[in-house]
Amino acid sequence: MKQIDLPDWKSVVPSVLFGLPVGRIVIAFVAVIALGIYVGILLFGPNSLTVLLRLEEQRSIYENHIKALKAKNAALQKEYFELKQLEPEQ
């Protein structure tokens, strides 16, 4: 039986791709993917920019509602005290 010589695995797998070592390309690819996931979490996660903007909008809505309620309360207090003056004292 004749033994067949298999090529060395290093000669089959390219060590340089586009003029860069394959290890560096893999590291760069993983870094880009990790950075993309991180930015995605920052923009759309539970502590994200969209949540912050929504909360700021809610805060301004609530502040306007509070101002309206304070004005209504002042008008009702004025009416109450006017009516209180009209009642006979006992």
N, CA and C atoms as a LAMMPS dump frame, in Angstrom:
ITEM: TIMESTEP
0
ITEM: NUMBER OF ATOMS
270
ITEM: BOX BOUNDS ff ff ff
-5.0000000000000000e+02 5.0000000000000000e+02
-5.0000000000000000e+02 5.0000000000000000e+02
-5.0000000000000000e+02 5.0000000000000000e+02
ITEM: ATOMS id mol type element x y z
1 1 1 N 0.828 -1.17 0
2 1 2 C 0 0 0
3 1 3 C 0.874 1.235 0
4 2 1 N 0.412 2.152 -0.772
5 2 2 C 1.176 3.38 -0.898
6 2 3 C 0.586 4.444 0.019
7 3 1 N 1.413 5.128 0.762
8 3 2 C 0.946 6.16 1.688
9 3 3 C 0.821 7.471 0.931
10 4 1 N -0.323 8.14 1.139
11 4 2 C -0.574 9.416 0.468
12 4 3 C -0.162 10.527 1.415
13 5 1 N 0.639 11.424 0.891
14 5 2 C 1.055 12.569 1.694
15 5 3 C -0.015 13.656 1.615
16 6 1 N -0.526 14.024 2.78
17 6 2 C -1.518 15.093 2.855
18 6 3 C -0.789 16.419 2.964
19 7 1 N -1.358 17.461 2.354
20 7 2 C -0.687 18.761 2.465
21 7 3 C -0.792 19.288 3.89
22 8 1 N 0.179 20.049 4.267
23 8 2 C 0.188 20.65 5.593
24 8 3 C -0.993 21.616 5.707
25 9 1 N -1.665 21.641 6.877
26 9 2 C -2.865 22.472 7.044
27 9 3 C -2.541 23.943 6.898
28 10 1 N -1.316 24.354 7.225
29 10 2 C -0.943 25.762 7.087
30 10 3 C -0.883 26.178 5.622
31 11 1 N -0.596 25.273 4.754
32 11 2 C -0.542 25.624 3.335
33 11 3 C -1.939 25.674 2.729
34 12 1 N -2.915 25.008 3.346
35 12 2 C -4.28 24.992 2.836
36 12 3 C -5.026 26.256 3.282
37 13 1 N -4.888 26.668 4.55
38 13 2 C -5.569 27.83 5.094
39 13 3 C -4.713 29.053 4.797
40 14 1 N -5.296 30.068 4.143
41 14 2 C -4.474 31.246 3.835
42 14 3 C -4.129 32.002 5.124
43 15 1 N -2.906 32.449 5.205
44 15 2 C -2.477 33.194 6.382
45 15 3 C -2.6 34.69 6.153
46 16 1 N -2.752 35.092 4.914
47 16 2 C -2.885 36.512 4.59
48 16 3 C -4.077 36.677 3.663
49 17 1 N -4.956 37.613 4.015
50 17 2 C -6.14 37.881 3.211
51 17 3 C -6.226 39.38 3.014
52 18 1 N -6.296 39.836 1.791
53 18 2 C -6.32 41.259 1.458
54 18 3 C -5.094 41.986 2.007
55 19 1 N -3.998 41.308 2.109
56 19 2 C -2.77 41.923 2.584
57 19 3 C -2.674 42.041 4.088
58 20 1 N -3.629 41.476 4.823
59 20 2 C -3.621 41.522 6.287
60 20 3 C -3.661 40.108 6.831
61 21 1 N -3.033 39.896 7.978
62 21 2 C -3.13 38.563 8.595
63 21 3 C -4.581 38.24 8.974
64 22 1 N -4.959 36.991 8.828
65 22 2 C -6.334 36.561 9.082
66 22 3 C -6.708 36.812 10.541
67 23 1 N -5.787 36.643 11.466
68 23 2 C -6.068 36.877 12.877
69 23 3 C -6.508 38.31 13.142
70 24 1 N -5.848 39.258 12.506
71 24 2 C -6.225 40.664 12.684
72 24 3 C -7.59 40.956 12.069
73 25 1 N -7.89 40.336 10.953
74 25 2 C -9.198 40.525 10.319
75 25 3 C -10.296 39.988 11.233
76 26 1 N -10.065 38.828 11.839
77 26 2 C -11.057 38.235 12.742
78 26 3 C -11.241 39.132 13.968
79 27 1 N -10.146 39.628 14.537
80 27 2 C -10.236 40.515 15.703
81 27 3 C -10.992 41.79 15.342
82 28 1 N -10.707 42.376 14.187
83 28 2 C -11.403 43.589 13.759
84 28 3 C -12.883 43.315 13.545
85 29 1 N -13.22 42.182 12.965
86 29 2 C -14.611 41.819 12.731
87 29 3 C -15.365 41.663 14.049
88 30 1 N -14.759 40.987 15.016
89 30 2 C -15.386 40.804 16.325
90 30 3 C -15.548 42.152 17.028
91 31 1 N -14.549 43.027 16.917
92 31 2 C -14.634 44.345 17.545
93 31 3 C -15.761 45.175 16.933
94 32 1 N -15.929 45.123 15.631
95 32 2 C -17.001 45.869 14.963
96 32 3 C -18.364 45.337 15.396
97 33 1 N -18.514 44.041 15.477
98 33 2 C -19.78 43.44 15.919
99 33 3 C -20.08 43.847 17.363
100 34 1 N -19.062 43.777 18.245
101 34 2 C -19.266 44.141 19.646
102 34 3 C -19.625 45.617 19.771
103 35 1 N -18.969 46.473 19.009
104 35 2 C -19.28 47.902 19.045
105 35 3 C -20.701 48.156 18.543
106 36 1 N -21.122 47.456 17.517
107 36 2 C -22.487 47.593 17.015
108 36 3 C -23.528 47.188 18.037
109 37 1 N -23.274 46.109 18.746
110 37 2 C -24.203 45.667 19.792
111 37 3 C -24.258 46.692 20.912
112 38 1 N -23.106 47.222 21.299
113 38 2 C -23.047 48.217 22.372
114 38 3 C -23.816 49.482 21.994
115 39 1 N -23.62 49.97 20.783
116 39 2 C -24.335 51.163 20.329
117 39 3 C -25.829 50.878 20.248
118 40 1 N -26.207 49.699 19.818
119 40 2 C -27.62 49.328 19.768
120 40 3 C -28.257 49.338 21.147
121 41 1 N -27.528 48.838 22.139
122 41 2 C -28.047 48.852 23.505
123 41 3 C -28.164 50.282 24.009
124 42 1 N -27.177 51.132 23.681
125 42 2 C -27.243 52.529 24.118
126 42 3 C -28.438 53.257 23.516
127 43 1 N -28.756 52.97 22.266
128 43 2 C -29.841 53.684 21.592
129 43 3 C -31.219 53.11 21.899
130 44 1 N -31.326 51.799 22.091
131 44 2 C -32.644 51.183 22.2
132 44 3 C -32.84 50.336 23.452
133 45 1 N -31.907 50.304 24.366
134 45 2 C -32.005 49.482 25.571
135 45 3 C -32.822 50.151 26.664
136 46 1 N -32.847 49.544 27.852
137 46 2 C -33.662 50.073 28.956
138 46 3 C -33.139 51.394 29.515
139 47 1 N -31.872 51.689 29.343
140 47 2 C -31.293 52.959 29.795
141 47 3 C -30.821 53.748 28.586
142 48 1 N -31.672 53.881 27.603
143 48 2 C -31.235 54.399 26.323
144 48 3 C -31.607 55.857 26.11
145 49 1 N -31.161 56.356 24.991
146 49 2 C -31.454 57.727 24.593
147 49 3 C -32.941 57.915 24.319
148 50 1 N -33.582 56.936 23.714
149 50 2 C -35.007 57.068 23.424
150 50 3 C -35.832 57.128 24.709
151 51 1 N -35.429 56.368 25.715
152 51 2 C -36.13 56.407 27.006
153 51 3 C -35.955 57.771 27.64
154 52 1 N -34.74 58.316 27.586
155 52 2 C -34.466 59.636 28.145
156 52 3 C -35.315 60.708 27.469
157 53 1 N -35.381 60.684 26.16
158 53 2 C -36.176 61.683 25.436
159 53 3 C -37.658 61.559 25.749
160 54 1 N -38.156 60.315 25.868
161 54 2 C -39.562 60.116 26.2
162 54 3 C -39.872 60.628 27.608
163 55 1 N -38.968 60.387 28.542
164 55 2 C -39.182 60.859 29.906
165 55 3 C -39.142 62.382 29.994
166 56 1 N -38.27 63.018 29.233
167 56 2 C -38.232 64.482 29.218
168 56 3 C -39.528 65.057 28.651
169 57 1 N -40.072 64.409 27.631
170 57 2 C -41.342 64.857 27.053
171 57 3 C -42.48 64.7 28.065
172 58 1 N -42.51 63.564 28.775
173 58 2 C -43.532 63.357 29.801
174 58 3 C -43.412 64.396 30.905
175 59 1 N -42.183 64.732 31.267
176 59 2 C -41.969 65.714 32.331
177 59 3 C -42.542 67.065 31.931
178 60 1 N -42.31 67.494 30.695
179 60 2 C -42.848 68.79 30.263
180 60 3 C -44.375 68.758 30.225
181 61 1 N -44.955 67.627 29.832
182 61 2 C -46.414 67.504 29.816
183 61 3 C -46.959 67.615 31.242
184 62 1 N -46.319 66.914 32.184
185 62 2 C -46.757 66.963 33.583
186 62 3 C -46.591 68.354 34.182
187 63 1 N -45.503 69.046 33.833
188 63 2 C -45.304 70.404 34.35
189 63 3 C -46.406 71.339 33.861
190 64 1 N -46.798 71.218 32.597
191 64 2 C -47.896 72.036 32.07
192 64 3 C -49.212 71.693 32.77
193 65 1 N -49.438 70.416 33.028
194 65 2 C -50.655 69.988 33.72
195 65 3 C -50.677 70.544 35.153
196 66 1 N -49.532 70.538 35.82
197 66 2 C -49.436 71.072 37.186
198 66 3 C -49.757 72.561 37.196
199 67 1 N -49.23 73.295 36.212
200 67 2 C -49.506 74.738 36.137
201 67 3 C -51.001 74.99 35.961
202 68 1 N -51.636 74.19 35.109
203 68 2 C -53.072 74.353 34.888
204 68 3 C -53.859 74.036 36.159
205 69 1 N -53.472 72.992 36.874
206 69 2 C -54.16 72.638 38.109
207 69 3 C -53.958 73.694 39.195
208 70 1 N -52.768 74.287 39.261
209 70 2 C -52.526 75.34 40.244
210 70 3 C -53.396 76.559 39.958
211 71 1 N -53.532 76.907 38.675
212 71 2 C -54.385 78.044 38.314
213 71 3 C -55.841 77.741 38.669
214 72 1 N -56.295 76.521 38.381
215 72 2 C -57.665 76.137 38.702
216 72 3 C -57.877 76.133 40.22
217 73 1 N -56.882 75.662 40.97
218 73 2 C -56.966 75.645 42.418
219 73 3 C -57.062 77.066 42.971
220 74 1 N -56.276 77.972 42.417
221 74 2 C -56.328 79.361 42.89
222 74 3 C -57.708 79.97 42.633
223 75 1 N -58.284 79.689 41.47
224 75 2 C -59.614 80.215 41.158
225 75 3 C -60.662 79.624 42.1
226 76 1 N -60.565 78.339 42.387
227 76 2 C -61.521 77.707 43.293
228 76 3 C -61.36 78.203 44.728
229 77 1 N -60.124 78.446 45.156
230 77 2 C -59.911 78.997 46.494
231 77 3 C -60.497 80.407 46.604
232 78 1 N -60.324 81.187 45.549
233 78 2 C -60.879 82.54 45.538
234 78 3 C -62.399 82.481 45.665
235 79 1 N -63.002 81.595 44.888
236 79 2 C -64.456 81.441 44.952
237 79 3 C -64.889 80.964 46.337
238 80 1 N -64.167 80.05 46.932
239 80 2 C -64.482 79.537 48.263
240 80 3 C -64.45 80.654 49.296
241 81 1 N -63.408 81.458 49.275
242 81 2 C -63.3 82.524 50.267
243 81 3 C -64.355 83.604 50.053
244 82 1 N -64.729 83.858 48.788
245 82 2 C -65.817 84.808 48.522
246 82 3 C -67.135 84.293 49.08
247 83 1 N -67.411 83.002 48.903
248 83 2 C -68.624 82.405 49.43
249 83 3 C -68.594 82.339 50.953
250 84 1 N -67.449 82.121 51.505
251 84 2 C -67.299 82.065 52.956
252 84 3 C -67.626 83.425 53.591
253 85 1 N -67.284 84.499 52.904
254 85 2 C -67.584 85.851 53.419
255 85 3 C -69.08 86.137 53.391
256 86 1 N -69.788 85.507 52.469
257 86 2 C -71.226 85.762 52.339
258 86 3 C -72.044 85.014 53.379
259 87 1 N -71.48 83.959 53.955
260 87 2 C -72.229 83.189 54.94
261 87 3 C -72.333 83.99 56.259
262 88 1 N -73.505 83.914 56.877
263 88 2 C -73.628 84.584 58.186
264 88 3 C -72.846 83.837 59.246
265 89 1 N -72.274 84.562 60.158
266 89 2 C -71.49 83.912 61.202
267 89 3 C -72.435 83.443 62.3
268 90 1 N -72.131 82.328 62.887
269 90 2 C -73.005 81.756 63.905
270 90 3 C -72.363 81.76 65.249
